[in-house]
Amino acid sequence: MQQIKLCPECKVPEQITKDHLWLNSGVIVHKANQATRLAFIECENLDPLFKGIGEIIGMPIDRMVIDIARRAAAIYLGNQIPPQVRDMIRKQELELEPIIDTMIVTSRLFGLGKYELVDIRSEGDEGDYNISRISEPFSLLICAGTIAGSRQALSGRPA
């Protein structure tokens, strides 16, 4: 397994520290778009919280949570992936698997869970899909939305 390089000062993986800034206010922002912020949260209670809100209002909020996560992931990754790379992907001039592998490693570094790509179809039409296996998800609903948002960022179409 590849050794993960850590920042000597804060011990956070360098892959994360090189793309983000820790401001003196304690806010973590994306270097390319400082309006994009990150947060550290206790996530063990997220899915039970979403379920409880649904019970209180009398209807599940799962689809809303997935959609919010999808949009957030699409925006975040839109800032991470250069436009020329996205264009090459959309024109099918670039394979998706190496990019997805990088996203999987990044997701693990961020503590989002252990993702594995099981199958993918990417022909640039409505039949496209990807099947993923996730273990130790921080939130199943948010993970589902993040996968859809990742797909949207790469394809340019809502997933």
N, C-alpha and C positions, 0 to 999 in steps of 0.2 A: 504494500500500500504506500502511496506517495506521502511523504512527510509534508505536513501543512506548516508553512512559514508563519510565525506569529510576530506581531509588532513587539519590539523589545520593551517598549514603555508600558503598553496597556494589555499585552498578551492576547489581543483579538487577532484573528486570522488576517494576514496582510491583504488577502483578496477583498476583504470588507473595508479595511482602513484606507486602501488606495482609492476607493470610489466614493468615500464619504468623509465628511468633516464633522468633528466634534467641536461645536462652538462653545465659547466660554460661558454661555448661558445654560449649558447642559443639553442643548438641542442637537440632534444628529441630523444632518442634511446630506442630500446627494450632491456631489461636487458639480455635476453637469447641470443640475436644476435645483437650486437651493430652496425652491418652494416645496420640493419633495422631501418629506421628513420621515424619520424612522423612530420607532419607540421600542423599548424593552417592556414587555408585559408578562404578568403571570397568566399563563394561558390554560392551565388545567381546568379552569371553571368556565371556559368560553362556551363549549357545546351545551353543558347543562344550563347556562344562562340563556342561550338562544331558545332552548326548549321551554324554559320557565316563562320567558316573555310570550312565547306562542300560546302557552296554557293560559296565561293571564288575559291575553286579548282574544282568545278563542279560535285562533287559527295559527298554523305553523308559519314561521318567518324564514324557513330554510332557503326558499328561492330568493328572497331579498338579500340574505347574507351572502349567498353564492354570487349573486349579481354584483353586489357592492365589491366583493373581493375580486371578481373578474375585471371590473372597471379599474380598480386600483392597480392590479397586477399589469394590465395592459398599459396604463400610463407609466408606471415605474419602469417596465421593460422597454417601453418606447424610448425612454431616456437612456437606457443602458446599451441598446443595440443601435449602432450607427445606421442612418437611413440607407446608405448604399448597401449595407449587408441585408437589411430587410428587403430592399428591392431585388437583390440577387436571390433571396429565398423565394420571394413571390414569383419570380420568373423561372424558378426551379433550376437556377444555375449553381446553387449551393445546397449541399446535403444538410438536412435538419439534424441528423443524429449527433454530430459533434457539438452543435449548439445546445441541443437538449441535454447532452452529457454534462456540459458546463453548467447549465441551469440546475441540474440535479445536484452537482457538487455544491453550488452556491446555496441552494435550498438547505442542504445539510449543514453548511457552515452557519447559516442564519438560525438554525434550530427549528426548522419548519417540518422536519420529519425525514424519513428515509424513502426517497422516491426511486422507482424503477420503471423504465419504459418497457412495457410488455409487447405492444404492437402499435403500429402507426400507418396511416394512409394519408398521403399528402399529394393529391393530384390537382389541387387548386379549384375544387368544385365542392358542392354541398355534401358529397359523400365522404369528405375527409373526417378523420377521427384519430384519436390516440387513446390507448388504454394504458393506464398506469397502475402500479401497485404501490401503496404507501403503508409503511409501518411507522409507528410512533408519531402519528400526525398531531400537531399542536392543536388543530381544530379540523375535523373532517369537512365541515362545510366550507371553511375558508380555504382549505387545501383544494377542494373541488373547484372553487372559484378561481384560485390562483392558476391551476392547470388550464382552465378555460381562458383566462386572461393572457397566459403565456402564448397559447395557441393564437389568440387574437392579435397579439403584438407581432407575431411572426407572419401571420397570413394577411392581416389587414381587414379581416372579417370577424364579426362577433361569433363566438363559439357557444 
